[in-house]
């Protein structure tokens, strides 16, 4: 915890009593880092006017966070994650595995054919099933 975070945590006015929490206060209260908080804001997961505001009304000024609204978003997100099927159960993941396995088989066949062609071109094909023992050059 940085000096600023310790100072904020030790303030006499509890964070939850303020209308808008600063970004540093929000990070402490919500248990997420500044970078992640800003990613959520930038991606549109956290919505301006609902989860955050510019208290001054001007862009490029400090952000105020509605802790309750963000906490509600966290709870809803956790519910969706808990209800989501695992990767193994999703058809998209299963299809991806099947496509990859098919492609691996195709590549193995190509490598085998390439090695056989390389063997014939090098004159080392004596006794192979594709020729009579003579060089294929």
C-alpha positions in Angstrom: 0.0 0.0 0.0 1.4 3.4 -1.0 1.7 6.4 1.4 -1.3 8.0 -0.3 -3.4 4.8 0.0 -2.5 4.5 3.7 -3.5 8.2 4.2 -6.8 7.7 2.4 -7.5 4.6 4.4 -6.8 6.4 7.7 -9.0 9.4 6.9 -11.7 10.3 9.5 -14.5 10.5 6.9 -15.3 6.9 5.8 -15.2 6.5 2.1 -18.7 5.2 1.9 -20.1 8.4 3.3 -18.8 10.5 0.4 -20.9 11.1 -2.6 -18.0 10.4 -5.0 -14.9 8.5 -4.2 -11.6 9.4 -5.8 -9.8 6.8 -8.0 -7.4 6.0 -5.2 -10.3 5.6 -2.7 -12.3 3.5 -5.2 -9.3 1.1 -5.7 -9.1 0.5 -2.0 -12.8 0.2 -1.4 -13.4 -2.0 -4.4 -10.3 -4.2 -4.2 -9.1 -3.6 -7.7 -6.2 -1.8 -9.1 -6.2 1.6 -10.9 -5.2 0.1 -14.2 -8.1 -2.4 -14.2 -10.6 0.3 -13.1 -9.5 2.4 -16.0 -9.7 -0.6 -18.4 -13.3 -1.2 -17.3 -14.1 2.5 -17.8 -12.4 2.6 -21.2 -14.1 -0.6 -22.4 -17.5 0.8 -21.5 -18.2 -1.8 -18.8 -18.4 1.0 -16.2 -20.7 3.7 -17.6 -20.3 7.5 -17.3 -23.2 8.9 -15.2 -23.8 5.6 -13.6 -20.5 4.3 -12.3 -18.4 7.4 -12.6 -18.5 11.1 -13.3 -16.3 14.1 -13.7 -17.5 16.1 -10.7 -16.3 19.3 -12.3 -18.3 18.6 -15.4 -15.1 19.0 -17.5 -13.3 16.2 -19.3 -9.7 15.4 -18.4 -10.3 16.2 -14.7 -10.3 13.8 -11.7 -13.0 11.1 -11.8 -15.6 10.5 -9.1 -16.7 6.9 -8.6 -20.1 5.7 -7.3 -18.9 2.8 -5.1 -22.3 1.3 -4.7 -22.9 1.3 -8.5 -19.5 -0.3 -9.2 -20.1 -2.9 -6.4 -23.4 -3.8 -8.0 -21.6 -4.2 -11.4 -19.1 -6.5 -9.7 -21.8 -8.6 -8.2 -23.7 -8.9 -11.5 -20.4 -9.8 -13.3 -19.6 -12.5 -10.7 -23.1 -14.0 -11.2 -22.6 -14.1 -15.0 -19.2 -15.7 -14.6 -20.6 -18.3 -12.2 -23.4 -19.2 -14.6 -21.2 -19.4 -17.7 -20.2 -22.8 -18.9 -16.6 -23.8 -18.7 -14.5 -23.7 -21.8 -14.6 -27.4 -22.2 -18.4 -27.3 -22.3 -18.8 -24.6 -24.9 -19.3 -25.8 -28.5 -16.9 -23.1 -29.8 -14.0 -24.5 -27.7 -14.8 -28.1 -28.7 -14.9 -27.2 -32.4 -11.6 -25.3 -32.1 -10.0 -28.4 -30.6 -11.4 -30.6 -33.4 -10.2 -28.2 -36.1 -6.8 -28.1 -34.5 -6.6 -31.9 -34.3 -7.7 -32.2 -38.0 -5.1 -29.7 -39.0 -2.3 -31.5 -37.1 -3.2 -34.8 -38.9 -3.1 -32.9 -42.2 0.3 -31.4 -41.4 1.7 -34.8 -40.3 0.6 -36.3 -43.7 2.3 -33.4 -45.6 5.5 -33.9 -43.6 5.5 -37.6 -44.3 5.0 -37.0 -48.0 7.7 -34.3 -48.0 10.1 -36.7 -46.4 9.3 -39.4 -48.9 9.9 -36.9 -51.8 13.1 -35.8 -50.2 14.3 -39.4 -49.9 13.5 -40.1 -53.5 15.3 -36.9 -54.7 18.4 -37.7 -52.7 18.8 -41.2 -54.2 18.2 -43.0 -50.9 15.0 -44.8 -52.0 16.4 -48.3 -52.6 14.0 -50.8 -51.2 11.1 -48.4 -50.7 7.6 -49.6 -51.8 7.3 -46.9 -54.4 10.1 -48.0 -56.7 12.0 -51.0 -57.8 15.1 -50.2 -55.9 16.6 -48.0 -58.6 17.3 -44.4 -58.0 14.2 -42.2 -58.7 16.3 -39.3 -59.9 
